[in-house]
Amino acid sequence: MTIRIGIMGYGNLGRGIETAIANNKDMKLVAVFTRRNPNSIQLLTPTIPVVSASTVLEWKDKIDVLVLAGGSATDLPFQTPTYAEHFNVIDTFDTHKNIPMHLTTVDKIAKENHHLAIISIGWDPGVFSLFRLLGNVFLPKGNDYTFWGKGVSQGHSDAIRRIPGVKDAKQYTCPIQKALESVRNGKSPVLTTREKHTRECFVVLKENADAAQIEKQIKNMPNYFDEYETTVHFISQEEFNKNHQGLAHGGFVFRTGTTGINKQHHQIMELQLTLDSNPEFTAHVAIAYARALMKLNKEGVTGCKTIFDIAPSYLSPVSKEELIKDLL
């Protein structure tokens, strides 16, 4: 069976989804939907139609899963419940504190319309979330640690670019190596936000912009930089274009704990991701869960699910028997 995929949005994640579909033989890209002028967008696979987002309902019978490539701040809280009324959907909603509310909203609409949605799919939330769950159940007496980077934070970079006087910007989240190694060595430290990560910003200014004032705004920005040791570098557009075009990211998840009646044995679990392209890896995770969605939907499952609800075998294009034979 070929799974027919539609992509809603064609930014970095949308392009990543396009490449992920090309790397999965049981997937077929049907159309890309955009709020921009469709004629202004050139796909990597030029035979695929690019059409206006306003026409998406005309494609209901041609799409098995609509993958939503919008942003978590303003797009997905509206798009996911809206499109779950008409399609099976996958999203990458990553505002951790708002996931429970998002889940409740989408679940109601999807169930009412006999569709299935899987939300917050990616690497964090997503793969890292699953590893944290495994760590907690395997080592019930222990501590969780998550370190992100070194990598580009797209949301934080966008926040800097919105400051008046900023022409362009990239922000990198960097784990503090001393803290990371302390966890890896089993010391189970108590760490504050400032003790785990630093933030490094590379900023191109508009003409006559006040660098000192902009640096102050960045460092004191609530919810983004005020809790971190933040370094701001002002650079030329030429240097920015040469050295800061990538979207690399990654990170580490640890569960440290003890086992035994008297807690005499120390145990450490660690997962590391090193990603050349954050959006492309996120997209490949999303596409695997699109496959799982189709399997579950055929079983009559509706509503809204997360990565915690999906059996790993549903992600694979091969049979359960082959998985057991080759991987178990």
N, C-alpha and C positions, 0 to 999 in steps of 0.2 A: 504494500500500500504506500502511495506517495502522499505525504502530508503537504497540503497547500497552505503557504504562509503569506500573510500580508504584513507589511511594516508600516506603522504609523509614525512618521517623522524620519528625517534623513540627516541627522547630525552625526557626531562621532559614533554614537551607539548604533544608529540606523545603518551606517556603513559597515560597522562590525557585524551586525546581524546578516547583512547581505553576504559577507564572506563566510560566516558560519553556515549558512544554508548551502553555499557552494561546496563546503567540505563534508556535507552529510548527504549521502546518495538517496536517502528516502525522503528528502525534503525538496520542495519546489517553491521558488519565489513567484508569486502571482502578480503582485503590484506593490508599489510604494505610494503612500499617501502623504501629502504635504500641505501645510498652510501657506507656503510660499508659492510663487508662480511655478507651476510644474515644468515649464519650458526652461527655467533657469537651473534645473538640476540635471546633472549628468551622472548616471549610475555606472558602477564598475561593470555591470552586465547590461549593455545598452538596449537589448531586445525586450527588457521588462518595462511595462508602462509605468510612468509617473503621473499620478492624477491628483486632483484636488481632494483634500480631506473631507470637504463637504459632500463628496459623492460616495463616501465609503459604504453607505447602506445599500447602494446598488450592487455591491459585490458580496452580499451575504451568502449567496449560494455557491460562490466560487472560492471561498476561503474557509479553511478548517480552523486555523488559529491566527488571530491578529496579535502581533507582538508590538507592544507599545514602547516607543523609543524616546518618549518625552522626559522632561525633568521632573524631579520629585517635589520641587517647591510649589509650582503653580500648575503644571500639566497633569500629572498622574492623579492627584486627588479628584480631579474632575473627569479626566478621560477614562480611567479604569472602570468606575461604576457606569459611566455613560455607554461605553462600548460593550461592557459585560451584559447589557440588556439585549444585544444583537449578535454577539460573537462569543466564542471561547477566546479568552485573552491571557496573555502573559505580561507582567510588568516587572520593572526593576526598582520599585519604590524603595528608597534607602534612607528615609528620615526615621531612624530607629524608634524614637519616642512616639511617633504617630502611627506605627504599624498596627497596633490593636484596633484603633478607631477605623483605619483604612480597611482592615480585614472585615470588620463588622458591616461597614457600608457596602462593600463589594459582595459579600456573602449573601446578603438579603436580595439584592437585585439579580445576581446570577441564579440563585435558587428559584426565584419567581419566574424566570425566563428559561429555565432548564439548560443553563449554560454552566461552564466550569471556568474558573479563573485561578491562576496561580500567581501570587504576588511576592514582591521582594526577593526576586531571584537574581543572583549575581555572586560575587565572592564575599562581600560583607555589606549588608546582610546577604546570606546565602551559604556558600561553602564554609566560611568561618563560623557562621551560626551553628551549622550542623556539627562541626568539630567541637564547638563549645558544649553542645548538648552531650556528645559522646564523652567528653572529658568529665562532665559533671556526674554522669551515671556510672562511669567506670571507676572514678576516684571521688566518691561522695565526700570524703574528708580532704578538702583541698582548696586551692585558689585559682581563679582565672586571670589571665593576662593577655591583652591584645595590643600589639604594636603595629602601626601602619607606616609604610614607606621603607626606604626613601621613595617618594613618588609625588606626582602631580595631583593636587586636590582641585578638581574642576570647579566645585562650588565656591571654594575660598578664592580661587583665581578670579571668578566672575564677580565676587563681592568687591575685590580690589578695583576691577575695571569699572565698576559703577561709581567710584569716587570721582567727583569733578576734578579735572586736570590730569587724569590718568588716561594714557593712550592705549597701553597694552600691559598685561601682567601675567605672570605665572607664579603660583605658590606651591612650594614643596613641603610635605610633611616628613619629618626626619625622626626616627626613633633615637633615643639617647642610648648609646651603646653600653654605658656603664650599667644602666638599669636593666637593659635587655640581658646582658651577660649575668647579672645577679640572679635573674629569674632562671636562666638556662642552667646555672650552677646549683639550683635547688635551694636558694636562700629564702625564698618566699617573702620578699620585702613588701612593705606597705608603701605604695607609690601614689603621689598626687599627680594630677594632670600635667603640671609643669615639670615633674620629674620623669615623665615618660617620653615626651615628644618636644621637639622644637619646630618652629615654622620659619622657612626661608623664602623671601619674596624677591622677585626680579621685576622691576617696574620701569616702563617707558613713559616719560612725562610728555604732556602736550607743551607747546611753546608757552613760556612765561609762567608755568605752573610753580607753585610754592612747594618745593621738595620737603622742607622741614614740616610744614603743616600736613602734607599728605602722609609722611612717615608717622606722625603723631596719630592721625586718624586710623591708619592701619593697625598700629600697635594697641590702640584702645578700643577697637571694634568689638562690641559684646557678641558673645556666642561664636566668634571666629578666632580672634587673636588675643584677647585681653587676658586669658588664663595661661598663655604660653610665652616662653622666651622667643621673641620674634626678631629676625634680622631682615632689614630692607636694603636691597641693592638697587640703585638707579643706574640704568644702562641705556645704550643707544638702541634704536630700532634695528639697526644692522646686527648688533650682537645678539639681540633677542631672537631675530629670525634665524641666525646661525646656530644658536646653542639651546633654544628653549621651545622647539616645535614638537617634541615627543610627548607621549602620554603614558610613560612608564609608571608603574606602581607595584604594590605588593605589601607584604607584611608577615607577621608571625602571630600565631595563637598558641598559648601555653596553658596546660592544666598541670599544676604541681600538687602533689598530695602524698598521703601516707597510707599504708596498708598494714594489716596485722593487728592482733588484739591490743598490743601496747603501742601501736603506731611506730614500729621499729624500722620499717622499710620505706624509704623515700622513692617516689615514682614521679617521672616527668613525661608528659606528652607534649609534642611540638609539631605544628604544621607551619610550613613556610611556603609563600607564593612569591615568585620573582617574575614580574610581568613586563614585557616590552611594550605591550599595549593593553591598558586597563579596559577600554571599551570593547576590544576584540575578544578578550577572555570572558568578560561579562556576557557578551553576545553568545558565545559558544555554550556557556552555562544555560542561558535562557532557551536556546534552541533544543538542548537536551531535555529540558523540562517541557517544551512544547510537544515533544514525542511522548513523554509520560502523560501529559494532559490528554492526548488523543486516546491512549490506552485506557485511561480511567473513564473518559467520557463514553467510550464504547461499553463500559461496564455499567453505565447509568449514573455515574457520580456527577453531582452538580454542586454549585456553591463556590466558595473560595477556600483555597488551600495554600499552605506555605511549604517550604522545603522540609519541614519536620513531618509532613503528612505523606510523603511520597517514598515508596519502596525503591531502593536503588536499581533493582532489576528493570523497573519501568523506564529507566533512562536510556537503556541500551537498545540498539536496533536488532541485536541477535537474541536468540531464544534463551529462556532460563536454563535449559539443558546445556547449551553451549557455554553460558557464563559459568555454571558450576564446574563443567569439565575443564575450561581453560583458565579461570581466574580464582576459583575457590581453593 
